[in-house]
Amino acid sequence: MEVLEDGDRASATGSVVTIGAYDGVHLGHRYVIKQVRALAADLGASSAVVTFDRHPATIVRPESAPKLLTDLDQKLELLAEAGVDTTLVIRFDQARSQESAEDFVTTVLAGQLHARAVVVGWDFRFGHGRQGDITLLQAMGRDLGFEVHGLDLVAPGDDGGAPVSSTRIRQLLAEGAVDGAADLLGRDHEVRGRVQRGDGRGRELGFPTANVAVPADICLPADGIYAGWYRGPGGRLRPAALSLGRRPTFYDRAEASLLEAYLLDFDGDLYEQPAAVRFHSRIRDEERFDSIGELVAQMDRDVTATRHSLGV
């Protein structure tokens, strides 16, 4: 996949374009991309996604900006896996937030991507003050030589359920329902970070863990114990029992949740390495134990539950 930045121009053969934050690249996003690719094939054009280097809400309404389901690197990887030919990553800053919808169409869609068609949801809004909509796109498309296709939101099945959205996925994660989130993502929710040195208590208990420092703007599930997968620099997925929380057995008022991964059947040094952690299923809530012995016994049960859930 070709990745363009502000000012770069795509191939002159033209593009079928869709636009959005594409946070999570979930099943709804993938449905849109499928339509884009099919139309691009019919027109002999390339498929293109316009997205942003950060969530636009961090600029236009920072007090309520959502946590991200994917960082930029993840998003680009997932777009490439979905078969997108070109992704234009726009730097969304204060100046960009003031850009009119008309200027965006002229500069980005027509100028940089040579759009021959644009595919968006019927409720799509863009530009300063969200003044641009599909009606504007259609009117400008007639002058600039591109057609516009509006799509309905996609529901995750035929049962009339709520449409797939990044907001709904965040809600499920906040409830600890990582399996439900996976149903809408089309994969287990993954977060990334770097392994930090901890207090060494896990090794003393017989369960050495990798403490993964996840950036503050990334969406984590609710505190609890999970079965999941761990991937280090080598790319191998390893089964892991995951603890996400504030360790109430040892701390009364920990300031932030800590993600700890106990890799099953593994012994090695992971410090300072980049790591990716996938949440597969929830095992239980976080608990406070009255003794170390009770905690260790429960950790043994958690590992057994993890093996059962992951089939390892």
C-alpha positions as protocol buffer text, in pm:
chain_id: "A"
residue {
  index: 1
  type: MET
  ca { x: 0 y: 0 z: 0 }
}
residue {
  index: 2
  type: GLU
  ca { x: 125 y: 346 z: -90 }
}
residue {
  index: 3
  type: VAL
  ca { x: 111 y: 595 z: 198 }
}
residue {
  index: 4
  type: LEU
  ca { x: 84 y: 964 z: 105 }
}
residue {
  index: 5
  type: GLU
  ca { x: 118 y: 1270 z: 326 }
}
residue {
  index: 6
  type: ASP
  ca { x: 4 y: 1630 z: 291 }
}
residue {
  index: 7
  type: GLY
  ca { x: 111 y: 1765 z: -46 }
}
residue {
  index: 8
  type: ASP
  ca { x: 176 y: 1426 z: -207 }
}
residue {
  index: 9
  type: ARG
  ca { x: -19 y: 1337 z: -519 }
}
residue {
  index: 10
  type: ALA
  ca { x: -156 y: 999 z: -617 }
}
residue {
  index: 11
  type: SER
  ca { x: -127 y: 838 z: -957 }
}
residue {
  index: 12
  type: ALA
  ca { x: -294 y: 1035 z: -1236 }
}
residue {
  index: 13
  type: THR
  ca { x: -501 y: 727 z: -1326 }
}
residue {
  index: 14
  type: GLY
  ca { x: -753 y: 844 z: -1066 }
}
residue {
  index: 15
  type: SER
  ca { x: -891 y: 708 z: -740 }
}
residue {
  index: 16
  type: VAL
  ca { x: -1208 y: 586 z: -581 }
}
residue {
  index: 17
  type: VAL
  ca { x: -1191 y: 754 z: -241 }
}
residue {
  index: 18
  type: THR
  ca { x: -1344 y: 712 z: 102 }
}
residue {
  index: 19
  type: ILE
  ca { x: -1280 y: 945 z: 394 }
}
residue {
  index: 20
  type: GLY
  ca { x: -1282 y: 906 z: 771 }
}
residue {
  index: 21
  type: ALA
  ca { x: -1096 y: 853 z: 1097 }
}
residue {
  index: 22
  type: TYR
  ca { x: -1109 y: 477 z: 1034 }
}
residue {
  index: 23
  type: ASP
  ca { x: -1031 y: 413 z: 1399 }
}
residue {
  index: 24
  type: GLY
  ca { x: -1020 y: 38 z: 1450 }
}
residue {
  index: 25
  type: VAL
  ca { x: -1070 y: -49 z: 1081 }
}
residue {
  index: 26
  type: HIS
  ca { x: -1369 y: -253 z: 1201 }
}
residue {
  index: 27
  type: LEU
  ca { x: -1617 y: -459 z: 998 }
}
residue {
  index: 28
  type: GLY
  ca { x: -1816 y: -151 z: 901 }
}
residue {
  index: 29
  type: HIS
  ca { x: -1502 y: 12 z: 766 }
}
residue {
  index: 30
  type: ARG
  ca { x: -1410 y: -305 z: 583 }
}
residue {
  index: 31
  type: TYR
  ca { x: -1750 y: -314 z: 418 }
}
residue {
  index: 32
  type: VAL
  ca { x: -1694 y: 38 z: 284 }
}
residue {
  index: 33
  type: ILE
  ca { x: -1346 y: -55 z: 163 }
}
residue {
  index: 34
  type: LYS
  ca { x: -1490 y: -357 z: -16 }
}
residue {
  index: 35
  type: GLN
  ca { x: -1730 y: -129 z: -205 }
}
residue {
  index: 36
  type: VAL
  ca { x: -1447 y: 113 z: -284 }
}
residue {
  index: 37
  type: ARG
  ca { x: -1228 y: -164 z: -422 }
}
residue {
  index: 38
  type: ALA
  ca { x: -1507 y: -307 z: -635 }
}
residue {
  index: 39
  type: LEU
  ca { x: -1589 y: 32 z: -783 }
}
residue {
  index: 40
  type: ALA
  ca { x: -1220 y: 105 z: -842 }
}
residue {
  index: 41
  type: ALA
  ca { x: -1187 y: -220 z: -1034 }
}
residue {
  index: 42
  type: ASP
  ca { x: -1487 y: -129 z: -1250 }
}
residue {
  index: 43
  type: LEU
  ca { x: -1342 y: 215 z: -1328 }
}
residue {
  index: 44
  type: GLY
  ca { x: -982 y: 103 z: -1374 }
}
residue {
  index: 45
  type: ALA
  ca { x: -881 y: 330 z: -1084 }
}
residue {
  index: 46
  type: SER
  ca { x: -699 y: 279 z: -756 }
}
residue {
  index: 47
  type: SER
  ca { x: -870 y: 247 z: -418 }
}
residue {
  index: 48
  type: ALA
  ca { x: -787 y: 522 z: -169 }
}
residue {
  index: 49
  type: VAL
  ca { x: -859 y: 611 z: 192 }
}
residue {
  index: 50
  type: VAL
  ca { x: -822 y: 961 z: 332 }
}
residue {
  index: 51
  type: THR
  ca { x: -758 y: 948 z: 706 }
}
residue {
  index: 52
  type: PHE
  ca { x: -587 y: 1155 z: 973 }
}
residue {
  index: 53
  type: ASP
  ca { x: -271 y: 1139 z: 1182 }
}
residue {
  index: 54
  type: ARG
  ca { x: -480 y: 1179 z: 1498 }
}
residue {
  index: 55
  type: HIS
  ca { x: -849 y: 1173 z: 1581 }
}
residue {
  index: 56
  type: PRO
  ca { x: -995 y: 1509 z: 1468 }
}
residue {
  index: 57
  type: ALA
  ca { x: -1177 y: 1536 z: 1801 }
}
residue {
  index: 58
  type: THR
  ca { x: -844 y: 1591 z: 1977 }
}
residue {
  index: 59
  type: ILE
  ca { x: -832 y: 1928 z: 1803 }
}
residue {
  index: 60
  type: VAL
  ca { x: -1196 y: 2035 z: 1769 }
}
residue {
  index: 61
  type: ARG
  ca { x: -1325 y: 1906 z: 2106 }
}
residue {
  index: 62
  type: PRO
  ca { x: -1028 y: 1782 z: 2312 }
}
residue {
  index: 63
  type: GLU
  ca { x: -1229 y: 1765 z: 2634 }
}
residue {
  index: 64
  type: SER
  ca { x: -1436 y: 1477 z: 2492 }
}
residue {
  index: 65
  type: ALA
  ca { x: -1197 y: 1317 z: 2244 }
}
residue {
  index: 66
  type: PRO
  ca { x: -1233 y: 937 z: 2247 }
}
residue {
  index: 67
  type: LYS
  ca { x: -958 y: 691 z: 2326 }
}
residue {
  index: 68
  type: LEU
  ca { x: -819 y: 531 z: 2011 }
}
residue {
  index: 69
  type: LEU
  ca { x: -882 y: 170 z: 1910 }
}
residue {
  index: 70
  type: THR
  ca { x: -570 y: 173 z: 1693 }
}
residue {
  index: 71
  type: ASP
  ca { x: -263 y: 390 z: 1673 }
}
residue {
  index: 72
  type: LEU
  ca { x: -159 y: 522 z: 1332 }
}
residue {
  index: 73
  type: ASP
  ca { x: 80 y: 235 z: 1256 }
}
residue {
  index: 74
  type: GLN
  ca { x: -189 y: -23 z: 1338 }
}
residue {
  index: 75
  type: LYS
  ca { x: -444 y: 160 z: 1128 }
}
residue {
  index: 76
  type: LEU
  ca { x: -214 y: 166 z: 826 }
}
residue {
  index: 77
  type: GLU
  ca { x: -135 y: -203 z: 868 }
}
residue {
  index: 78
  type: LEU
  ca { x: -504 y: -290 z: 882 }
}
residue {
  index: 79
  type: LEU
  ca { x: -588 y: -75 z: 581 }
}
residue {
  index: 80
  type: ALA
  ca { x: -313 y: -250 z: 385 }
}
residue {
  index: 81
  type: GLU
  ca { x: -450 y: -590 z: 493 }
}
residue {
  index: 82
  type: ALA
  ca { x: -794 y: -480 z: 370 }
}
residue {
  index: 83
  type: GLY
  ca { x: -649 y: -431 z: 23 }
}
residue {
  index: 84
  type: VAL
  ca { x: -639 y: -50 z: 1 }
}
residue {
  index: 85
  type: ASP
  ca { x: -405 y: 73 z: -274 }
}
residue {
  index: 86
  type: THR
  ca { x: -336 y: 421 z: -136 }
}
residue {
  index: 87
  type: THR
  ca { x: -385 y: 590 z: 200 }
}
residue {
  index: 88
  type: LEU
  ca { x: -347 y: 966 z: 235 }
}
residue {
  index: 89
  type: VAL
  ca { x: -265 y: 1059 z: 596 }
}
residue {
  index: 90
  type: ILE
  ca { x: -364 y: 1418 z: 663 }
}
residue {
  index: 91
  type: ARG
  ca { x: -202 y: 1609 z: 947 }
}
residue {
  index: 92
  type: PHE
  ca { x: -505 y: 1730 z: 1140 }
}
residue {
  index: 93
  type: ASP
  ca { x: -405 y: 2043 z: 1327 }
}
residue {
  index: 94
  type: GLN
  ca { x: -577 y: 2370 z: 1416 }
}
residue {
  index: 95
  type: ALA
  ca { x: -525 y: 2510 z: 1066 }
}
residue {
  index: 96
  type: ARG
  ca { x: -675 y: 2203 z: 905 }
}
residue {
  index: 97
  type: SER
  ca { x: -976 y: 2219 z: 1136 }
}
residue {
  index: 98
  type: GLN
  ca { x: -1052 y: 2564 z: 990 }
}
residue {
  index: 99
  type: GLU
  ca { x: -1044 y: 2443 z: 629 }
}
residue {
  index: 100
  type: SER
  ca { x: -1372 y: 2479 z: 445 }
}
residue {
  index: 101
  type: ALA
  ca { x: -1543 y: 2175 z: 301 }
}
residue {
  index: 102
  type: GLU
  ca { x: -1509 y: 2323 z: -49 }
}
residue {
  index: 103
  type: ASP
  ca { x: -1132 y: 2371 z: -13 }
}
residue {
  index: 104
  type: PHE
  ca { x: -1097 y: 2012 z: 114 }
}
residue {
  index: 105
  type: VAL
  ca { x: -1276 y: 1876 z: -191 }
}
residue {
  index: 106
  type: THR
  ca { x: -1076 y: 2088 z: -433 }
}
residue {
  index: 107
  type: THR
  ca { x: -735 y: 2041 z: -273 }
}
residue {
  index: 108
  type: VAL
  ca { x: -750 y: 1684 z: -142 }
}
residue {
  index: 109
  type: LEU
  ca { x: -1008 y: 1489 z: -339 }
}
residue {
  index: 110
  type: ALA
  ca { x: -963 y: 1649 z: -679 }
}
residue {
  index: 111
  type: GLY
  ca { x: -610 y: 1785 z: -646 }
}
residue {
  index: 112
  type: GLN
  ca { x: -414 y: 1518 z: -461 }
}
residue {
  index: 113
  type: LEU
  ca { x: -615 y: 1204 z: -535 }
}
residue {
  index: 114
  type: HIS
  ca { x: -767 y: 1282 z: -876 }
}
residue {
  index: 115
  type: ALA
  ca { x: -1094 y: 1141 z: -747 }
}
residue {
  index: 116
  type: ARG
  ca { x: -1318 y: 969 z: -999 }
}
residue {
  index: 117
  type: ALA
  ca { x: -1563 y: 853 z: -733 }
}
residue {
  index: 118
  type: VAL
  ca { x: -1618 y: 917 z: -361 }
}
residue {
  index: 119
  type: VAL
  ca { x: -1781 y: 661 z: -131 }
}
residue {
  index: 120
  type: VAL
  ca { x: -1908 y: 778 z: 210 }
}
residue {
  index: 121
  type: GLY
  ca { x: -2194 y: 719 z: 451 }
}
residue {
  index: 122
  type: TRP
  ca { x: -2516 y: 909 z: 388 }
}
residue {
  index: 123
  type: ASP
  ca { x: -2463 y: 1098 z: 714 }
}
residue {
  index: 124
  type: PHE
  ca { x: -2103 y: 1194 z: 634 }
}
residue {
  index: 125
  type: ARG
  ca { x: -2005 y: 1549 z: 743 }
}
residue {
  index: 126
  type: PHE
  ca { x: -1673 y: 1725 z: 692 }
}
residue {
  index: 127
  type: GLY
  ca { x: -1496 y: 2060 z: 677 }
}
residue {
  index: 128
  type: HIS
  ca { x: -1497 y: 2352 z: 919 }
}
residue {
  index: 129
  type: GLY
  ca { x: -1806 y: 2341 z: 1137 }
}
residue {
  index: 130
  type: ARG
  ca { x: -1905 y: 2013 z: 969 }
}
residue {
  index: 131
  type: GLN
  ca { x: -2068 y: 2219 z: 697 }
}
residue {
  index: 132
  type: GLY
  ca { x: -1987 y: 1976 z: 418 }
}
residue {
  index: 133
  type: ASP
  ca { x: -2220 y: 1684 z: 345 }
}
residue {
  index: 134
  type: ILE
  ca { x: -2304 y: 1439 z: 71 }
}
residue {
  index: 135
  type: THR
  ca { x: -2516 y: 1698 z: -110 }
}
residue {
  index: 136
  type: LEU
  ca { x: -2215 y: 1929 z: -136 }
}
residue {
  index: 137
  type: LEU
  ca { x: -1998 y: 1641 z: -255 }
}
residue {
  index: 138
  type: GLN
  ca { x: -2248 y: 1558 z: -527 }
}
residue {
  index: 139
  type: ALA
  ca { x: -2271 y: 1918 z: -644 }
}
residue {
  index: 140
  type: MET
  ca { x: -1892 y: 1962 z: -654 }
}
residue {
  index: 141
  type: GLY
  ca { x: -1847 y: 1621 z: -809 }
}
residue {
  index: 142
  type: ARG
  ca { x: -2053 y: 1724 z: -1111 }
}
residue {
  index: 143
  type: ASP
  ca { x: -1812 y: 2013 z: -1172 }
}
residue {
  index: 144
  type: LEU
  ca { x: -1490 y: 1832 z: -1084 }
}
residue {
  index: 145
  type: GLY
  ca { x: -1562 y: 1505 z: -1259 }
}
residue {
  index: 146
  type: PHE
  ca { x: -1630 y: 1255 z: -981 }
}
residue {
  index: 147
  type: GLU
  ca { x: -1942 y: 1062 z: -883 }
}
residue {
  index: 148
  type: VAL
  ca { x: -2061 y: 1017 z: -525 }
}
residue {
  index: 149
  type: HIS
  ca { x: -2197 y: 699 z: -365 }
}
residue {
  index: 150
  type: GLY
  ca { x: -2373 y: 707 z: -28 }
}
residue {
  index: 151
  type: LEU
  ca { x: -2382 y: 398 z: 194 }
}
residue {
  index: 152
  type: ASP
  ca { x: -2592 y: 302 z: 494 }
}
residue {
  index: 153
  type: LEU
  ca { x: -2420 y: 198 z: 817 }
}
residue {
  index: 154
  type: VAL
  ca { x: -2355 y: -174 z: 845 }
}
residue {
  index: 155
  type: ALA
  ca { x: -2513 y: -393 z: 1115 }
}
residue {
  index: 156
  type: PRO
  ca { x: -2319 y: -701 z: 1236 }
}
residue {
  index: 157
  type: GLY
  ca { x: -2568 y: -957 z: 1103 }
}
residue {
  index: 158
  type: ASP
  ca { x: -2928 y: -994 z: 996 }
}
residue {
  index: 159
  type: ASP
  ca { x: -3084 y: -959 z: 1339 }
}
residue {
  index: 160
  type: GLY
  ca { x: -3145 y: -585 z: 1324 }
}
residue {
  index: 161
  type: GLY
  ca { x: -2866 y: -507 z: 1571 }
}
residue {
  index: 162
  type: ALA
  ca { x: -2707 y: -168 z: 1611 }
}
residue {
  index: 163
  type: PRO
  ca { x: -2469 y: -66 z: 1329 }
}
residue {
  index: 164
  type: VAL
  ca { x: -2100 y: -131 z: 1368 }
}
residue {
  index: 165
  type: SER
  ca { x: -1923 y: 178 z: 1500 }
}
residue {
  index: 166
  type: SER
  ca { x: -1604 y: 269 z: 1682 }
}
residue {
  index: 167
  type: THR
  ca { x: -1819 y: 422 z: 1957 }
}
residue {
  index: 168
  type: ARG
  ca { x: -2003 y: 95 z: 2015 }
}
residue {
  index: 169
  type: ILE
  ca { x: -1674 y: -96 z: 2026 }
}
residue {
  index: 170
  type: ARG
  ca { x: -1539 y: 143 z: 2291 }
}
residue {
  index: 171
  type: GLN
  ca { x: -1855 y: 90 z: 2495 }
}
residue {
  index: 172
  type: LEU
  ca { x: -1810 y: -287 z: 2482 }
}
residue {
  index: 173
  type: LEU
  ca { x: -1446 y: -258 z: 2587 }
}
residue {
  index: 174
  type: ALA
  ca { x: -1546 y: -32 z: 2877 }
}
residue {
  index: 175
  type: GLU
  ca { x: -1776 y: -314 z: 2991 }
}
residue {
  index: 176
  type: GLY
  ca { x: -1495 y: -570 z: 2959 }
}
residue {
  index: 177
  type: ALA
  ca { x: -1685 y: -741 z: 2676 }
}
residue {
  index: 178
  type: VAL
  ca { x: -1378 y: -804 z: 2463 }
}
residue {
  index: 179
  type: ASP
  ca { x: -1551 y: -1091 z: 2280 }
}
residue {
  index: 180
  type: GLY
  ca { x: -1832 y: -857 z: 2175 }
}
residue {
  index: 181
  type: ALA
  ca { x: -1577 y: -598 z: 2064 }
}
residue {
  index: 182
  type: ALA
  ca { x: -1399 y: -868 z: 1861 }
}
residue {
  index: 183
  type: ASP
  ca { x: -1726 y: -952 z: 1686 }
}
residue {
  index: 184
  type: LEU
  ca { x: -1743 y: -593 z: 1555 }
}
residue {
  index: 185
  type: LEU
  ca { x: -1371 y: -553 z: 1491 }
}
residue {
  index: 186
  type: GLY
  ca { x: -1338 y: -882 z: 1309 }
}
residue {
  index: 187
  type: ARG
  ca { x: -1040 y: -966 z: 1532 }
}
residue {
  index: 188
  type: ASP
  ca { x: -928 y: -946 z: 1895 }
}
residue {
  index: 189
  type: HIS
  ca { x: -868 y: -594 z: 2024 }
}
residue {
  index: 190
  type: GLU
  ca { x: -494 y: -525 z: 2026 }
}
residue {
  index: 191
  type: VAL
  ca { x: -291 y: -262 z: 2209 }
}
residue {
  index: 192
  type: ARG
  ca { x: 77 y: -188 z: 2175 }
}
residue {
  index: 193
  type: GLY
  ca { x: 346 y: -51 z: 2400 }
}
residue {
  index: 194
  type: ARG
  ca { x: 692 y: -114 z: 2538 }
}
residue {
  index: 195
  type: VAL
  ca { x: 783 y: -350 z: 2821 }
}
residue {
  index: 196
  type: GLN
  ca { x: 890 y: -165 z: 3134 }
}
residue {
  index: 197
  type: ARG
  ca { x: 1062 y: -283 z: 3447 }
}
residue {
  index: 198
  type: GLY
  ca { x: 817 y: -331 z: 3733 }
}
residue {
  index: 199
  type: ASP
  ca { x: 855 y: -399 z: 4103 }
}
residue {
  index: 200
  type: GLY
  ca { x: 958 y: -762 z: 4043 }
}
residue {
  index: 201
  type: ARG
  ca { x: 673 y: -897 z: 4252 }
}
residue {
  index: 202
  type: GLY
  ca { x: 541 y: -1125 z: 3978 }
}
residue {
  index: 203
  type: ARG
  ca { x: 865 y: -1323 z: 3965 }
}
residue {
  index: 204
  type: GLU
  ca { x: 862 y: -1356 z: 4343 }
}
residue {
  index: 205
  type: LEU
  ca { x: 511 y: -1501 z: 4320 }
}
residue {
  index: 206
  type: GLY
  ca { x: 614 y: -1747 z: 4049 }
}
residue {
  index: 207
  type: PHE
  ca { x: 436 y: -1558 z: 3771 }
}
residue {
  index: 208
  type: PRO
  ca { x: 685 y: -1321 z: 3604 }
}
residue {
  index: 209
  type: THR
  ca { x: 502 y: -1071 z: 3388 }
}
residue {
  index: 210
  type: ALA
  ca { x: 581 y: -827 z: 3111 }
}
residue {
  index: 211
  type: ASN
  ca { x: 456 y: -484 z: 3217 }
}
residue {
  index: 212
  type: VAL
  ca { x: 340 y: -323 z: 2893 }
}
residue {
  index: 213
  type: ALA
  ca { x: 323 y: 57 z: 2898 }
}
residue {
  index: 214
  type: VAL
  ca { x: 33 y: 150 z: 2670 }
}
residue {
  index: 215
  type: PRO
  ca { x: 4 y: 514 z: 2554 }
}
residue {
  index: 216
  type: ALA
  ca { x: -258 y: 713 z: 2743 }
}
residue {
  index: 217
  type: ASP
  ca { x: -464 y: 785 z: 2430 }
}
residue {
  index: 218
  type: ILE
  ca { x: -523 y: 415 z: 2352 }
}
residue {
  index: 219
  type: CYS
  ca { x: -848 y: 245 z: 2453 }
}
residue {
  index: 220
  type: LEU
  ca { x: -805 y: -35 z: 2707 }
}
residue {
  index: 221
  type: PRO
  ca { x: -1078 y: -272 z: 2827 }
}
residue {
  index: 222
  type: ALA
  ca { x: -1222 y: -255 z: 3176 }
}
residue {
  index: 223
  type: ASP
  ca { x: -991 y: -365 z: 3458 }
}
residue {
  index: 224
  type: GLY
  ca { x: -989 y: -740 z: 3503 }
}
residue {
  index: 225
  type: ILE
  ca { x: -817 y: -1067 z: 3416 }
}
residue {
  index: 226
  type: TYR
  ca { x: -817 y: -1180 z: 3052 }
}
residue {
  index: 227
  type: ALA
  ca { x: -694 y: -1459 z: 2831 }
}
residue {
  index: 228
  type: GLY
  ca { x: -501 y: -1324 z: 2537 }
}
residue {
  index: 229
  type: TRP
  ca { x: -201 y: -1325 z: 2313 }
}
residue {
  index: 230
  type: TYR
  ca { x: 137 y: -1152 z: 2327 }
}
residue {
  index: 231
  type: ARG
  ca { x: 355 y: -1066 z: 2029 }
}
residue {
  index: 232
  type: GLY
  ca { x: 711 y: -942 z: 2060 }
}
residue {
  index: 233
  type: PRO
  ca { x: 962 y: -823 z: 1799 }
}
residue {
  index: 234
  type: GLY
  ca { x: 997 y: -1169 z: 1644 }
}
residue {
  index: 235
  type: GLY
  ca { x: 631 y: -1172 z: 1545 }
}
residue {
  index: 236
  type: ARG
  ca { x: 540 y: -1496 z: 1721 }
}
residue {
  index: 237
  type: LEU
  ca { x: 206 y: -1500 z: 1903 }
}
residue {
  index: 238
  type: ARG
  ca { x: 235 y: -1646 z: 2251 }
}
residue {
  index: 239
  type: PRO
  ca { x: -57 y: -1734 z: 2480 }
}
residue {
  index: 240
  type: ALA
  ca { x: -74 y: -1514 z: 2786 }
}
residue {
  index: 241
  type: ALA
  ca { x: -278 y: -1456 z: 3100 }
}
residue {
  index: 242
  type: LEU
  ca { x: -338 y: -1082 z: 3118 }
}
residue {
  index: 243
  type: SER
  ca { x: -396 y: -868 z: 3425 }
}
residue {
  index: 244
  type: LEU
  ca { x: -522 y: -516 z: 3374 }
}
residue {
  index: 245
  type: GLY
  ca { x: -581 y: -313 z: 3686 }
}
residue {
  index: 246
  type: ARG
  ca { x: -453 y: -138 z: 3994 }
}
residue {
  index: 247
  type: ARG
  ca { x: -332 y: -440 z: 4195 }
}
residue {
  index: 248
  type: PRO
  ca { x: -554 y: -382 z: 4499 }
}
residue {
  index: 249
  type: THR
  ca { x: -390 y: -664 z: 4697 }
}
residue {
  index: 250
  type: PHE
  ca { x: -71 y: -457 z: 4713 }
}
residue {
  index: 251
  type: TYR
  ca { x: -179 y: -96 z: 4657 }
}
residue {
  index: 252
  type: ASP
  ca { x: -465 y: 100 z: 4808 }
}
residue {
  index: 253
  type: ARG
  ca { x: -467 y: 383 z: 4556 }
}
residue {
  index: 254
  type: ALA
  ca { x: -272 y: 308 z: 4242 }
}
residue {
  index: 255
  type: GLU
  ca { x: -300 y: 606 z: 4009 }
}
residue {
  index: 256
  type: ALA
  ca { x: -346 y: 415 z: 3682 }
}
residue {
  index: 257
  type: SER
  ca { x: -421 y: 68 z: 3558 }
}
residue {
  index: 258
  type: LEU
  ca { x: -122 y: -150 z: 3470 }
}
residue {
  index: 259
  type: LEU
  ca { x: -122 y: -410 z: 3192 }
}
residue {
  index: 260
  type: GLU
  ca { x: 74 y: -722 z: 3288 }
}
residue {
  index: 261
  type: ALA
  ca { x: 116 y: -1023 z: 3061 }
}
residue {
  index: 262
  type: TYR
  ca { x: 220 y: -1363 z: 3197 }
}
residue {
  index: 263
  type: LEU
  ca { x: 341 y: -1559 z: 2896 }
}
residue {
  index: 264
  type: LEU
  ca { x: 257 y: -1927 z: 2923 }
}
residue {
  index: 265
  type: ASP
  ca { x: 546 y: -2173 z: 2887 }
}
residue {
  index: 266
  type: PHE
  ca { x: 800 y: -1896 z: 2830 }
}
residue {
  index: 267
  type: ASP
  ca { x: 1118 y: -1789 z: 3004 }
}
residue {
  index: 268
  type: GLY
  ca { x: 1316 y: -1496 z: 2870 }
}
residue {
  index: 269
  type: ASP
  ca { x: 1404 y: -1128 z: 2898 }
}
residue {
  index: 270
  type: LEU
  ca { x: 1144 y: -895 z: 2743 }
}
residue {
  index: 271
  type: TYR
  ca { x: 1250 y: -566 z: 2903 }
}
residue {
  index: 272
  type: GLU
  ca { x: 1244 y: -255 z: 2680 }
}
residue {
  index: 273
  type: GLN
  ca { x: 1107 y: -453 z: 2385 }
}
residue {
  index: 274
  type: PRO
  ca { x: 801 y: -341 z: 2187 }
}
residue {
  index: 275
  type: ALA
  ca { x: 499 y: -561 z: 2249 }
}
residue {
  index: 276
  type: ALA
  ca { x: 149 y: -612 z: 2114 }
}
residue {
  index: 277
  type: VAL
  ca { x: -119 y: -758 z: 2342 }
}
residue {
  index: 278
  type: ARG
  ca { x: -450 y: -902 z: 2220 }
}
residue {
  index: 279
  type: PHE
  ca { x: -751 y: -944 z: 2449 }
}
residue {
  index: 280
  type: HIS
  ca { x: -932 y: -1267 z: 2363 }
}
residue {
  index: 281
  type: SER
  ca { x: -1174 y: -1333 z: 2650 }
}
residue {
  index: 282
  type: ARG
  ca { x: -1250 y: -1205 z: 2998 }
}
residue {
  index: 283
  type: ILE
  ca { x: -1184 y: -1446 z: 3283 }
}
residue {
  index: 284
  type: ARG
  ca { x: -1290 y: -1247 z: 3590 }
}
residue {
  index: 285
  type: ASP
  ca { x: -1301 y: -910 z: 3763 }
}
residue {
  index: 286
  type: GLU
  ca { x: -1000 y: -774 z: 3947 }
}
residue {
  index: 287
  type: GLU
  ca { x: -1010 y: -869 z: 4316 }
}
residue {
  index: 288
  type: ARG
  ca { x: -835 y: -787 z: 4640 }
}
residue {
  index: 289
  type: PHE
  ca { x: -706 y: -1091 z: 4832 }
}
residue {
  index: 290
  type: ASP
  ca { x: -642 y: -1114 z: 5203 }
}
residue {
  index: 291
  type: SER
  ca { x: -322 y: -1315 z: 5166 }
}
residue {
  index: 292
  type: ILE
  ca { x: -48 y: -1385 z: 4913 }
}
residue {
  index: 293
  type: GLY
  ca { x: -140 y: -1754 z: 4925 }
}
residue {
  index: 294
  type: GLU
  ca { x: -497 y: -1679 z: 4814 }
}
residue {
  index: 295
  type: LEU
  ca { x: -369 y: -1462 z: 4531 }
}
residue {
  index: 296
  type: VAL
  ca { x: -125 y: -1727 z: 4405 }
}
residue {
  index: 297
  type: ALA
  ca { x: -395 y: -1995 z: 4416 }
}
residue {
  index: 298
  type: GLN
  ca { x: -624 y: -1773 z: 4211 }
}
residue {
  index: 299
  type: MET
  ca { x: -346 y: -1699 z: 3962 }
}
residue {
  index: 300
  type: ASP
  ca { x: -303 y: -2073 z: 3913 }
}
residue {
  index: 301
  type: ARG
  ca { x: -674 y: -2098 z: 3834 }
}
residue {
  index: 302
  type: ASP
  ca { x: -647 y: -1799 z: 3599 }
}
residue {
  index: 303
  type: VAL
  ca { x: -370 y: -1969 z: 3402 }
}
residue {
  index: 304
  type: THR
  ca { x: -578 y: -2285 z: 3374 }
}
residue {
  index: 305
  type: ALA
  ca { x: -876 y: -2079 z: 3255 }
}
residue {
  index: 306
  type: THR
  ca { x: -650 y: -1903 z: 3003 }
}
residue {
  index: 307
  type: ARG
  ca { x: -529 y: -2234 z: 2861 }
}
residue {
  index: 308
  type: HIS
  ca { x: -888 y: -2352 z: 2828 }
}
residue {
  index: 309
  type: SER
  ca { x: -1006 y: -2032 z: 2661 }
}
residue {
  index: 310
  type: LEU
  ca { x: -718 y: -2022 z: 2412 }
}
residue {
  index: 311
  type: GLY
  ca { x: -715 y: -2395 z: 2348 }
}
residue {
  index: 312
  type: VAL
  ca { x: -353 y: -2433 z: 2456 }
}
